[in-house]
């Protein structure tokens, strides 16, 4: 696969290209991202990215984990983005799907995996994330 051209983003202070592959799991790796929870989570993540001016390049939600390919402004910071994504989604999903409260004390684990995507062509990583359901 050919490398995609490098596109830079900017705000008032920074010109950047910061793409990350992020993975996190529900508490106890329970398979609770089903029955509409997965689709609602995609909406929540899209809304957050729009609000924080991040770009959600790819998302795949498995029953027991979430994969994102996201470009985040370095002034916002990846840790802040993940904290907002997990906090908001936990609060909203547990309100909208009460059965999640009975299954888990909190929706997400405190940890997550992150890898920068600078070394690999973005298309390869995007394809990997999008093909998770087939694995």
Rosetta silent file (secondary structure, phi, psi, omega in degrees, C-alpha in Angstrom):
SEQUENCE: XXXXXXXXXXXXXXXXXXXXXXXXXXXXXXXXXXXXXXXXXXXXXXXXXXXXXXXXXXXXXXXXXXXXXXXXXXXXXXXXXXXXXXXXXXXXXXXXXXXXXXXXXXXXXXXXXXXXXXXXXXXXXXXXXXXXXXX
SCORE:     score description
SCORE:     0.000 S_00000001
   1 L     0.000  135.885 -179.456    0.000    0.000    0.000 S_00000001
   2 L   -74.051  147.823  176.444    1.344    3.425   -0.910 S_00000001
   3 L   -68.203  137.518  175.119    2.031    5.957    1.800 S_00000001
   4 L   -77.806  148.777  179.467   -0.602    8.636    2.063 S_00000001
   5 L   -62.597  142.406 -179.482    0.652   12.199    1.759 S_00000001
   6 L   -74.324  121.469  177.883    1.511   13.758    5.116 S_00000001
   7 L  -109.325  132.644  177.796   -1.093   16.377    6.019 S_00000001
   8 L  -101.949  147.418  174.165   -0.391   18.861    8.732 S_00000001
   9 E  -112.298  165.640  178.140   -2.963   20.500   10.956 S_00000001
  10 E  -152.732  156.832  169.238   -2.545   23.707   12.851 S_00000001
  11 L  -126.357 -161.101 -177.556   -4.031   25.892   15.518 S_00000001
  12 L   -65.382  -25.107 -171.824   -2.943   29.375   16.578 S_00000001
  13 L  -117.957  -21.829 -168.921    0.328   28.105   18.068 S_00000001
  14 L  -135.398  140.304  167.071    1.263   24.722   16.644 S_00000001
  15 E  -107.362  130.392 -171.207    1.551   22.947   13.310 S_00000001
  16 E  -150.416  163.458  168.410    1.295   19.209   13.888 S_00000001
  17 L  -145.793   92.149 -174.699    0.638   15.704   12.668 S_00000001
  18 L  -123.169   94.637 -178.443   -0.008   13.545   15.761 S_00000001
  19 E  -108.679  138.191 -175.621   -1.821   10.305   14.984 S_00000001
  20 E  -132.971  143.234  167.736   -2.305    7.608   17.595 S_00000001
  21 E   -98.996  119.534 -175.748   -3.611    4.056   17.741 S_00000001
  22 E  -122.208  136.392  177.674   -5.451    3.787   21.072 S_00000001
  23 E  -134.112  134.685  171.541   -6.992    0.671   22.642 S_00000001
  24 E  -144.801  164.918 -172.501   -8.878    0.321   25.924 S_00000001
  25 L  -129.044  155.569  170.509  -11.120   -2.258   27.556 S_00000001
  26 E   -67.333  158.497  177.066  -14.137   -2.461   29.827 S_00000001
  27 H   -52.758  137.977 -179.140  -13.487   -3.385   33.452 S_00000001
  28 H    59.689   15.743 -177.566  -12.639   -7.095   33.789 S_00000001
  29 H    50.164   37.678  178.035  -12.580   -7.181   29.952 S_00000001
  30 L   -68.798  145.784  179.361  -16.288   -8.006   30.004 S_00000001
  31 L   -85.981   73.167 -176.216  -18.017   -8.299   26.624 S_00000001
  32 L  -110.410   -1.002 -178.667  -20.489   -5.471   27.235 S_00000001
  33 L   -89.597   62.234 -175.167  -19.961   -3.343   24.115 S_00000001
  34 L  -138.657  177.906  172.814  -22.934   -4.977   22.389 S_00000001
  35 L    54.679   43.648  177.745  -26.687   -4.485   21.908 S_00000001
  36 L    94.392  -18.975  178.184  -26.442   -0.869   20.755 S_00000001
  37 H   -62.425  -40.847 -179.102  -23.748    0.164   23.236 S_00000001
  38 H   -62.055  -45.883 -179.331  -21.154   -0.073   20.447 S_00000001
  39 H   -66.865  -40.233  178.283  -23.085    2.190   18.063 S_00000001
  40 H   -66.061  -37.341  177.637  -23.819    4.748   20.778 S_00000001
  41 H   -61.875  -40.686  176.936  -20.144    4.750   21.786 S_00000001
  42 H   -59.336  -42.182  178.988  -19.181    5.597   18.181 S_00000001
  43 H   -63.223  -45.803 -179.924  -21.554    8.572   18.269 S_00000001
  44 H   -60.167  -44.562 -179.362  -20.141    9.782   21.608 S_00000001
  45 H   -65.688  -40.212  176.593  -16.567    9.519   20.302 S_00000001
  46 H   -63.044  -42.747  179.248  -17.456   11.371   17.096 S_00000001
  47 H   -63.480  -42.165  179.101  -19.137   14.156   19.071 S_00000001
  48 H   -63.045  -43.791 -179.937  -16.107   14.495   21.370 S_00000001
  49 H   -62.897  -40.563  177.113  -13.729   14.655   18.404 S_00000001
  50 H   -62.935  -46.388 -178.717  -15.817   17.355   16.763 S_00000001
  51 H   -61.953  -41.216 -175.393  -15.988   19.327   20.014 S_00000001
  52 H   -96.499    7.188  178.552  -12.227   19.080   20.705 S_00000001
  53 L    57.347   41.420  172.261  -11.212   19.487   17.043 S_00000001
  54 L  -101.297  164.236  177.254   -9.640   16.040   16.858 S_00000001
  55 E  -117.248  119.036  176.552   -9.973   13.774   13.852 S_00000001
  56 E   -87.441  102.432 -174.128  -11.343   10.275   14.334 S_00000001
  57 E   -81.706  -33.334  176.959   -9.693    8.490   11.414 S_00000001
  58 E  -160.266  146.894  176.171  -10.977    4.995   12.233 S_00000001
  59 E  -144.656  137.515  173.989  -12.887    3.329   15.047 S_00000001
  60 E  -140.451  127.754 -177.693  -13.751   -0.288   15.667 S_00000001
  61 E  -113.898  117.344  177.647  -15.594   -1.483   18.718 S_00000001
  62 E   -95.923  164.541 -179.741  -15.306   -5.118   19.675 S_00000001
  63 L   -56.843  -29.661 -175.372  -17.460   -6.654   22.442 S_00000001
  64 L  -123.904   12.850  173.472  -14.535   -6.407   24.910 S_00000001
  65 E  -166.561  163.952 -177.195  -12.316   -3.562   23.620 S_00000001
  66 E  -121.603  133.868  173.819  -12.175   -0.337   21.628 S_00000001
  67 E  -115.415  130.957  174.183   -9.706    0.555   18.839 S_00000001
  68 E  -127.295  145.310  162.584   -9.248    4.163   17.702 S_00000001
  69 E  -117.427  112.695 -170.336   -7.040    5.802   15.132 S_00000001
  70 E  -137.117  143.548  172.978   -7.183    9.439   16.128 S_00000001
  71 E  -105.760  122.938 -173.995   -5.322   12.657   15.432 S_00000001
  72 L  -122.137  134.640  174.925   -5.105   14.825   18.544 S_00000001
  73 L   -59.743  127.812 -178.157   -3.876   18.389   18.920 S_00000001
  74 L   -63.596  -21.278  176.829   -0.700   18.206   21.043 S_00000001
  75 L   -75.608  -26.716  171.325   -1.918   21.153   23.120 S_00000001
  76 L   -75.427  -48.257  178.858   -4.970   19.109   24.134 S_00000001
  77 L    90.088  141.387 -178.750   -2.800   16.031   24.637 S_00000001
  78 H   -64.067  -44.015 -178.599   -3.600   12.381   24.140 S_00000001
  79 H   -58.651  -43.066  178.604   -3.981   11.637   27.844 S_00000001
  80 H   -63.601  -42.511  178.651   -6.566   14.413   28.198 S_00000001
  81 H   -60.489  -48.779 -178.825   -8.420   13.165   25.123 S_00000001
  82 H   -63.477  -41.654  178.211   -8.549    9.560   26.383 S_00000001
  83 H   -59.833  -44.520  177.530   -9.606   10.726   29.857 S_00000001
  84 H   -64.786  -43.940 -177.676  -12.451   12.783   28.330 S_00000001
  85 H   -63.310  -46.402 -178.479  -13.492    9.958   25.983 S_00000001
  86 H   -70.826  -40.294 -179.171  -13.584    7.308   28.704 S_00000001
  87 H   -65.829  -50.325 -179.157  -15.199    9.584   31.305 S_00000001
  88 H   -65.019  -44.685 -178.150  -17.950   10.961   29.080 S_00000001
  89 H   -65.836  -38.384  178.361  -18.719    7.629   27.441 S_00000001
  90 H   -61.110  -48.224 -177.793  -18.868    5.844   30.806 S_00000001
  91 H   -62.490  -49.151 -176.300  -21.281    8.402   32.239 S_00000001
  92 H   -69.911  -42.916 -178.533  -23.557    8.526   29.186 S_00000001
  93 H   -65.721  -39.302  179.958  -23.562    4.793   28.419 S_00000001
  94 H   -70.298  -28.424  174.736  -24.318    3.849   32.023 S_00000001
  95 H   -71.792  -43.782 -173.568  -27.217    6.356   32.052 S_00000001
  96 H   -82.540  -22.696  179.852  -28.628    5.120   28.733 S_00000001
  97 L  -127.130   80.160 -174.331  -28.002    1.398   29.296 S_00000001
  98 L   -56.156  -25.837  179.779  -28.821    0.733   32.984 S_00000001
  99 H   -63.737  -20.219  176.075  -27.890   -2.959   32.675 S_00000001
 100 H   -66.059  -32.880 -179.363  -24.235   -1.841   32.468 S_00000001
 101 H   -65.333  -35.605 -178.533  -24.436   -0.635   36.087 S_00000001
 102 H   -78.129  -20.959 -178.760  -25.406   -4.071   37.324 S_00000001
 103 H   -88.357  -27.250 -171.418  -22.586   -5.766   35.354 S_00000001
 104 L  -143.178  141.174  175.654  -19.696   -3.454   36.280 S_00000001
 105 L   -69.447  -36.979  171.062  -18.713   -1.119   39.129 S_00000001
 106 L  -138.002  155.718 -175.433  -17.174    1.226   36.508 S_00000001
 107 L   -73.786  -45.881 -172.488  -17.327    0.846   32.743 S_00000001
 108 E  -109.395  154.406  168.188  -13.639    1.186   31.832 S_00000001
 109 L   -71.414  165.213  177.610  -10.322    0.051   33.255 S_00000001
 110 L   -76.437  -17.336 -172.398   -7.939    2.833   34.280 S_00000001
 111 L   -99.419  166.816  172.984   -5.372    1.787   31.671 S_00000001
 112 L  -157.050  162.691  175.461   -5.094    2.025   27.918 S_00000001
 113 E  -104.941  140.198  173.901   -2.651    1.177   25.116 S_00000001
 114 E  -141.265  142.070  175.276   -1.287    3.868   22.811 S_00000001
 115 E  -140.013  135.300  174.651    1.118    3.775   19.910 S_00000001
 116 E   -73.029  154.268 -174.981    2.152    6.621   17.661 S_00000001
 117 L  -110.372   16.101 -176.430    1.528    6.007   14.010 S_00000001
 118 L   -61.969  -36.308 -174.218    4.434    8.037   12.671 S_00000001
 119 L   -80.988  -28.300 -176.512    6.469    5.089   11.393 S_00000001
 120 L  -102.007  150.020  174.752    3.768    3.165    9.545 S_00000001
 121 L   -60.451  135.809 -177.306    1.679    4.398    6.645 S_00000001
 122 H   -56.074  -37.990 -179.527   -1.614    5.720    7.999 S_00000001
 123 H   -60.549  -36.650  179.663   -3.559    3.584    5.522 S_00000001
 124 H   -66.777  -45.291  179.337   -2.041    0.381    6.934 S_00000001
 125 H   -65.663  -43.297  179.282   -2.968    1.296   10.519 S_00000001
 126 H   -59.459  -44.533  178.272   -6.451    2.421    9.445 S_00000001
 127 H   -62.172  -41.698  178.258   -6.977   -0.887    7.653 S_00000001
 128 H   -59.196  -47.611 -179.920   -5.773   -2.802   10.735 S_00000001
 129 H   -63.030  -46.170 -177.389   -8.228   -0.970   12.998 S_00000001
 130 H   -66.731  -25.672 -177.500  -11.127   -1.355   10.573 S_00000001
 131 L   -92.843   10.771 -177.759  -10.452   -5.082   10.116 S_00000001
 132 H   -62.181  -35.079 -178.797  -10.552   -5.961   13.835 S_00000001
 133 H   -63.226  -26.600 -178.077  -14.038   -7.462   13.548 S_00000001
 134 H   -83.973   -8.502 -176.509  -12.672  -10.015   11.071 S_00000001
 135 L   -77.001    0.000    0.000   -9.898  -11.248   13.388 S_00000001
